[in-house]
């Protein structure tokens, strides 16, 4: 009898510990993803497009969807460098309403809003929404798909 009583309790305890471990890993991953976005904002506001791009996976399959679709880290970097050639054109970036949803151990989505505060000479303010797909790589969480409008 004792074995049967302890077994359900043991299984319940094991299940509860497993759930706590999964929740802890998800919280840790969300914090890491948010840290990538914070680093991007800091790099952008410092006028450093190259450092901003460190949040993206350096891969030919990395994709940016805006007014056009671009594939490849190098092409996306070149687009940013051309479109935002000066600190004045870059302005000050803020993200808001960020929602991080982990899909599994290797992929997560992020949605949110962006705002660029710029002078009229820099192109004026710009704002919109974005959705990102992050992949967990050996180098940490990286953006593999960016849809910004």
TAHU-V264381 format. One line per field, one symbol per residue. phi: phi as a letter, one per 20 degrees, with the letter a starting at -180 (. if undefined). psi: psi as a letter, one per 20 degrees, with the letter a starting at -180 (. if undefined). A space follows every 10 residues. Layout:
# TAHU-V264381
phi: ???
psi: ???
This chain:
# TAHU-V264381
phi: .gffffffff ffffffffff ffffffffff ffffffffff fffgfendff fgfffeffbf efcddcfcdc dogfffffff fffcfcffff mdecdblfcd ceeafdcbdc crdcbdecff feomfcbrdb ccdddedfeo fcfdbcdcb
psi: ggghghghgg gggggghggh gggggggggg hgghhghghg ggggiiknhg hgiiiqpnqi ipppodhrpp ppgghgghgg hghmirhghg bppqqrkppp opgaiiqqqp qaqqpooqrh hiirqqqarq pqpqporhja pqpipoop.
